Amino acid sequence: MVAAYLAAATDEKYAAISNQVRNDLTSAGFADDTEYLIQFIPNSAEICWTHWEDCTAQALLVSVNTSYLYDLDIYGENESPETHNFNSNGIRMTHGYDETSKADIWVQKEPDRGISQTSVTRGNGNISILKMKSNFCDDCIRNILAVVENEEVKEFVIFDVTEKLFYPVTDGSIRIGDYLLNISHTDNAYEISATYSDE
């Protein structure tokens, strides 16, 4: 019936149907039956980025829509406070943008000074189930949705690479590996600062 209707639909009707489906699968919140409905969408992810075996970071900020992984570690592989000159002023910067949620992401690291600061400026807060289905395995999608279900920020999660655990982006502190992450926000701007401690 659906196939016959779509075959007979005019371009305008087809566009309206497509837009409605797209809107139903892009949302800033979850209905009670969201998880039930998600199972009917085929998973097209060729690789689940949170299972990326070559990742050397300990803590990641994960964009739910783009699957982009923002390394929150102050130091890279084979680096430590001892390998840096605290009198120099080297800065590493990464910028990202999520078209679905209209969020801006900035990561600024100064390993010579032991500083890492990540800023997330939220837009509309939307997440796309279709994009998630093309970037993450179903197990990770379920885990992400469970973590963000009652949280304000649904379009980003923090990921512990070693323990394979997701955390919400919400005010407070999270210990991941050698890093203590402190999260705070003002209005729609969230700040994540990392402090190194190998104890």
matplotlib code that plots the C-alpha trace (Angstrom):
import matplotlib.pyplot as plt

x = [0.0, 2.8, 4.7, 1.6, 0.8, 4.4, 4.4, 1.2, 2.1, 2.8, 6.3, 4.7, 3.1, 6.2, 8.3, 5.8, 6.0, 9.8, 9.9, 7.5, 9.6, 12.7, 11.2, 9.9, 13.4, 15.0, 14.1, 15.2, 13.4, 12.2, 8.7, 7.8, 8.0, 11.3, 13.4, 10.7, 10.5, 14.3, 14.5, 12.7, 15.3, 18.0, 21.5, 23.8, 27.0, 30.0, 32.0, 30.9, 33.3, 33.3, 34.8, 37.7, 40.6, 43.3, 42.1, 44.8, 42.8, 41.3, 38.4, 36.3, 33.5, 31.3, 28.9, 25.8, 24.8, 28.2, 30.0, 32.9, 35.2, 36.9, 39.9, 39.7, 43.1, 45.7, 48.5, 48.8, 50.2, 53.6, 53.3, 53.2, 53.9, 57.5, 57.9, 56.7, 58.5, 56.2, 57.8, 56.8, 53.4, 52.3, 48.5, 46.6, 43.1, 40.2, 36.9, 33.7, 30.2, 27.1, 24.7, 21.7, 21.9, 23.6, 26.2, 29.7, 32.6, 36.0, 38.9, 41.9, 44.9, 48.1, 50.0, 53.1, 50.9, 48.9, 45.6, 42.7, 39.4, 36.5, 33.6, 30.2, 27.8, 24.4, 22.0, 18.6, 19.6, 18.2, 19.5, 19.0, 18.2, 19.0, 22.5, 23.0, 22.0, 24.7, 27.5, 27.0, 26.1, 22.7, 24.2, 26.0, 22.8, 20.8, 23.5, 23.7, 20.0, 19.8, 22.5, 20.9, 17.3, 16.7, 19.5, 19.3, 22.2, 21.3, 23.5, 26.8, 28.1, 31.5, 33.1, 35.6, 37.6, 39.1, 36.0, 33.6, 31.2, 29.2, 28.5, 26.2, 27.4, 26.1, 27.5, 29.9, 33.1, 34.0, 37.2, 38.4, 41.8, 44.5, 42.0, 39.5, 36.9, 35.0, 31.9, 29.9, 27.5, 26.1, 22.9, 23.6, 27.4, 29.1, 32.7, 34.7, 38.1, 40.6, 43.1, 45.9, 46.5, 48.2, 47.5]
y = [0.0, 2.4, 1.6, 2.1, 5.4, 6.7, 5.7, 7.6, 10.6, 13.9, 15.5, 17.9, 15.1, 13.0, 16.0, 16.5, 12.9, 12.9, 16.0, 14.6, 11.4, 13.4, 15.6, 12.6, 11.2, 14.4, 15.6, 17.5, 15.0, 11.5, 10.1, 7.0, 4.8, 6.2, 3.2, 0.9, 2.7, 2.9, -0.9, -0.7, 1.6, -0.5, 0.1, 1.2, 1.9, 0.4, 1.1, 2.1, 5.0, 4.4, 1.0, 2.4, 0.3, 2.8, 5.5, 6.5, 9.0, 8.3, 10.7, 11.8, 14.2, 12.4, 14.2, 12.0, 13.5, 13.5, 10.8, 13.1, 12.4, 15.3, 14.3, 15.8, 14.5, 17.2, 15.1, 12.9, 9.4, 9.1, 12.5, 13.5, 16.6, 15.6, 15.8, 19.4, 22.7, 24.7, 27.9, 27.6, 28.5, 25.9, 25.8, 23.1, 24.0, 22.0, 23.4, 21.5, 22.3, 20.0, 21.0, 19.1, 20.6, 23.9, 23.4, 24.9, 23.0, 24.4, 22.4, 24.3, 22.6, 24.0, 20.8, 22.9, 24.6, 21.5, 23.1, 21.8, 23.6, 22.5, 24.7, 23.6, 26.3, 24.6, 25.5, 23.8, 20.6, 18.3, 14.8, 12.7, 9.0, 8.3, 9.8, 7.8, 4.6, 5.4, 6.0, 3.8, 0.2, -0.5, -1.3, 2.0, 3.8, 2.2, 3.1, 6.7, 7.2, 5.7, 8.2, 11.3, 10.4, 12.8, 15.3, 18.7, 18.0, 15.1, 15.9, 15.2, 12.5, 11.9, 8.6, 6.6, 4.8, 2.2, 1.3, 1.8, 3.9, 6.9, 9.9, 12.9, 16.4, 17.9, 20.0, 18.1, 16.1, 12.8, 10.8, 9.1, 7.5, 10.1, 13.0, 14.7, 16.5, 19.4, 20.4, 23.7, 25.8, 29.2, 29.4, 27.3, 27.3, 24.3, 24.2, 21.1, 21.5, 18.7, 18.3, 15.7, 13.4, 9.9, 9.0]
z = [0.0, 0.9, -2.2, -4.4, -2.7, -3.2, -6.8, -7.5, -5.3, -7.0, -6.4, -3.9, -1.9, -2.0, -0.7, 2.1, 3.1, 3.0, 5.1, 7.6, 8.0, 8.3, 11.0, 12.9, 13.0, 14.0, 17.4, 20.5, 22.7, 22.9, 22.9, 25.0, 21.9, 20.4, 21.3, 20.0, 16.7, 16.3, 15.9, 12.6, 11.0, 9.4, 10.7, 7.9, 10.0, 8.3, 11.4, 14.9, 15.7, 19.5, 18.7, 16.7, 17.7, 16.7, 19.1, 21.5, 23.5, 27.0, 27.0, 24.0, 23.3, 20.8, 18.5, 18.3, 14.9, 13.1, 15.1, 15.2, 18.1, 19.9, 21.9, 25.4, 26.6, 27.3, 26.1, 23.0, 22.6, 24.3, 25.9, 29.5, 31.6, 31.7, 27.9, 27.8, 28.6, 30.8, 29.8, 26.1, 24.7, 22.2, 21.4, 19.6, 18.4, 16.9, 15.7, 14.7, 13.7, 13.8, 11.1, 12.6, 16.1, 15.0, 17.7, 17.6, 19.2, 20.1, 21.7, 22.9, 24.4, 25.9, 26.9, 27.7, 30.5, 31.3, 30.1, 28.0, 27.5, 25.4, 24.6, 23.2, 22.2, 21.6, 18.8, 18.6, 20.4, 17.6, 17.1, 14.0, 14.5, 10.9, 11.3, 14.4, 12.6, 9.9, 12.4, 15.5, 16.2, 17.7, 21.1, 21.3, 20.2, 23.0, 25.5, 24.3, 24.4, 27.9, 29.1, 27.6, 28.2, 31.1, 30.2, 28.7, 26.3, 24.0, 21.0, 22.7, 25.1, 26.8, 26.1, 28.3, 25.6, 27.9, 29.9, 26.9, 29.0, 28.0, 30.2, 29.8, 29.3, 32.5, 35.3, 37.6, 37.4, 35.7, 36.2, 33.0, 33.0, 33.8, 33.5, 35.7, 33.6, 35.1, 33.3, 33.8, 31.8, 31.4, 29.3, 26.2, 26.5, 28.1, 29.2, 29.8, 31.4, 31.7, 34.6, 34.4, 37.3, 37.0, 40.7]

ax = plt.figure().add_subplot(projection="3d")
ax.plot(x, y, z, "-o")
ax.set_aspect("equal")
plt.show()
